[in-house]
């Protein structure tokens, strides 16, 4: 059973050049990064990940099938319960992963971190000046590689987050099935 997780992320600027000019305050580096990302159109991430819980399902099946103390009917009944436990696991994991705001925050942090490592404050100011020009905007059309780099970094971090979310759910589901097997054996 495959589960699809789609994370769409749009980084919006917190300030504009006009706002900074009006209140005479210097923007923070993060604000400059956000402005730069918007100007260069690298502020949108679409990451699609397909997850498979087939291995977990196979382990759950084997847990029942390989138990020598269970007869055919008890195994059949437990396999039906396993299906319900497994379906609940998948629905719960899918719901948590698709609604988890920390994934959007992770995307935001990935964008900020990627540009923060590469550019100083002064460089960002100069780049923003350039990308606000017509020539700068023309150049944006040719610069899609940064988005790919950010997407790859975000995907790696997202996979770690998905693992952190799904492993406890899998462990709880396996525990529930083991407990149910124990109850059936006592009958």
N, C-alpha and C positions, 0 to 999 in steps of 0.2 A: 504494500500500500504506500503510495507516494503522497507526500504533502508538499504543496507549493507555498512558499513564503515570498511575498513581494514587498519590498521596502522601497517606497518612493520618498524622497527627501528633497525639500527645497529650502535652501538657506537664503533667508531674506536679510537685506541690510538693516542694521539697527539705526544707522544715521545716514544722512546724505551729505554731500559736500556743502549744499546750501545751509543745512542745519548747523554744521560745524562752523561755517563762516559767520552765521548770525550770532551765535553765543560766544564766539572767540575761544572756544575750548578746543584743545587738541584731541582728535579721536584716539581711542586706544588702538593697539595693534590688532586686536580681534575685530574691531570695527573696520579697520582698513582692510583686513583680510576678507571680511564679509563684502565690502564694497568691491574689492578686486574680483572676488568670485562671481558676483553679479555681472560686472562689466565683461568678464571673460566667459560668461555662461558656463562656469564650472560649479555652479551652486546647486545643480540638480543631480541627484543620484537615483538611479533605478537599478536595484539589485534583486535578481531573482535566484532563489535557491530551491532546489528540489531535495526533499529529505525522504528517506525510506526507512520505515520501521519494520521492514520485512525480517531482518535478523532478530529483532525483539520478538516478533510474532512466531518465528521458527523456534526460538528458545522457549517460549511459553508452551507451544505445542509439544516440544520434546519433554518438557517438565512433566507433562501428563502422560504422554505416550510411553516414556521410559520407566515409569513408576510400576514396579512389579507387584505392589500390594493392591493395585486397582484392577477391578475386572472390567470387561468390555462396556457394560452399561454405565458404570461410574465414569469411565474414561469419556464416553460419548457425552454424558451430562456435563462433565467438567469442560469438555471442548466447547460446548455451547456457552458456558459461563466465561470461558477464556475469550471467546469472540466478543462478548459484551465488555469485558474488562479492557481488551485491546482497542475496541472502537472508542471507548471512553478516553483511553490514553491518547489516541490520535486526535480526537476532538478537543481535548483539553490542551494538548501541546499546540495545536493549530490556533486555537483561540488566544492562548497566551502570546504566542509569537507574533500573530498578526495585530494584536492590540497593545503590545508592550511599548510604551513611550520611550523606554530606555534605548530601544533600537534606533529611534529617530535621533535621540541625543547622541548616541554613538556615531551616527552619520555626521552630525554637526561637528563633533569633536575630531572626527577623521579629516574633514575639510580644513578645519582650523589648524590642526597639527601638521598636515601636509604642507600648507603654505607657510606656516610659522617656521618650520625647519629650513625652508628654502630661501626665504626673503627676510631681510632686516626691515625695520620700520621705515628707514629712509628709502630703501628700494621700493617698498610698497607705495609710498607717496609718489615716487617718480613713475612707477608703472601705472598707477591710477590716472595720473595726468595724461600719460600716453594713450591709455585705453579709452579715455573719455573723448579722444579726437576721432575724426572720421577714419583716418588711417588705422588707428588702434582697433576700431570696431571691424574694419575690413580684415585685419589680421586674425581676429577672433575666429573667423570661419575656418582657419587653417590649423587651429590649435586644439584639437580634440584629445591629444595624448594625455594631458593632465587629468582629464576626467577618467580616463581608463586607469591611470595610476591610483587615483583616489578610490575608484570602484574596487580595484583589486585589494587595496589596503582595508577598505571597509568590509569586503567579503570575508577576509581572514578574521577580522575582529568579530564579525557577525556569526561566523561559524563557531567561534569560541563561546559566544553568548548563547547561541542555540544549544550547544552542548550543555552549558550550565543550566539552562532551563529544562531541557528534556531528560537529562540523566536522573534527577530526583523523581520525575514523573514515572520514568521507566522502572526505577527501583521500587517505588510505591506500588506500581501495578504488579510487578513480579512478586512482591511480598503478599499482596492481596490474593493472588492466585495460589501461592504456596499455602497460605492460611486456609483457603477454601479446600485445597487438596487434603490438608490435615483434618478438616471437619468431615469431609466425605469418608475418609479412612476410618473415622471413629464410629460411623454409622453401622 
